[in-house]
């Protein structure tokens, strides 16, 4: 889990999270486009259906695809986006706890 903090206009200093640019540009206001998330390695990450289709058989996105298509947002922005996509704070906290152990 990253100990580095980022500055968010709306939430102040927060841990970073990563989402595909499609989610960052459309959520939470537009139509749902899929919300595939995990906390592997301790960092929250989510991508849309289109990006999920780019994942390899083992479920991982190529590094260059990730670098070109993902942006950093704060953890609380991620939590808000997740809630719109029917993912609870409790689910996120459980995943973070599991990743930390």
C-alpha positions in Angstrom: 0.0 0.0 0.0 1.3 3.4 -0.9 2.1 5.7 1.9 2.5 8.7 -0.4 -0.4 11.2 -0.3 -1.8 13.3 -3.1 -3.7 16.5 -2.9 -7.3 16.4 -4.0 -9.3 19.7 -4.5 -12.3 18.2 -2.8 -10.9 15.9 -0.2 -7.5 17.3 0.8 -4.6 14.9 1.3 -5.5 11.4 0.5 -3.9 8.1 -0.6 -3.8 7.7 -4.4 -6.0 5.4 -6.3 -6.0 4.5 -10.0 -8.8 4.5 -12.6 -9.0 4.2 -16.3 -9.4 7.5 -18.1 -12.9 6.4 -19.3 -14.1 6.1 -15.7 -12.4 9.4 -14.7 -14.1 11.2 -17.6 -17.6 9.8 -17.2 -18.3 8.7 -13.6 -20.3 9.3 -11.6 -22.6 11.4 -13.8 -22.9 9.5 -17.1 -24.3 6.0 -17.9 -22.5 3.1 -16.2 -19.6 1.7 -18.3 -18.6 -1.1 -16.0 -16.6 -0.9 -12.8 -14.0 -3.7 -12.3 -12.0 -3.0 -9.3 -9.4 -4.6 -7.0 -6.9 -3.7 -4.3 -4.1 -6.1 -5.3 -0.8 -4.8 -4.0 -2.6 -2.4 -1.7 -3.6 0.3 -4.2 -7.2 0.7 -5.3 -7.6 0.3 -9.0 -10.7 0.3 -11.3 -11.4 0.1 -15.0 -14.3 0.0 -17.3 -15.7 -2.8 -19.5 -13.6 -1.7 -22.5 -10.4 -1.7 -20.5 -11.2 -5.0 -18.9 -11.4 -6.5 -22.3 -7.8 -5.6 -22.8 -6.6 -7.7 -19.8 -4.7 -10.9 -20.4 -6.0 -14.3 -19.4 -4.5 -13.8 -16.0 -6.5 -10.6 -15.5 -3.6 -8.2 -15.8 -3.4 -5.2 -18.1 -0.1 -4.7 -20.0 2.1 -2.1 -18.4 2.1 0.2 -21.4 -1.7 0.0 -21.6 -1.9 0.9 -17.9 0.5 3.8 -18.3 -1.4 5.3 -21.3 -4.9 4.8 -20.1 -5.0 5.2 -16.3 -5.0 8.3 -14.1 -4.5 9.0 -10.4 -7.4 10.1 -8.3 -7.7 10.3 -4.5 -9.0 7.4 -2.4 -12.1 9.3 -1.5 -12.9 10.1 -5.1 -12.5 6.4 -5.7 -14.9 5.5 -2.9 -17.5 7.9 -4.2 -17.1 6.5 -7.7 -17.4 3.0 -6.4 -20.6 3.8 -4.4 -22.3 4.9 -7.6 -21.3 1.6 -9.1 -22.8 -0.4 -6.1 -19.5 -1.1 -4.3 -19.7 -0.3 -0.6 -17.1 1.4 1.5 -17.1 -1.8 3.6 -16.1 -3.9 0.6 -13.3 -1.4 -0.1 -12.0 -1.4 3.4 -12.1 -5.2 3.6 -10.0 -5.4 0.4 -7.5 -2.8 1.7 -7.2 -4.8 5.0 -6.7 -8.1 3.2 -4.0 -6.4 0.9 -2.2 -5.1 4.0 -1.9 -8.4 5.7 
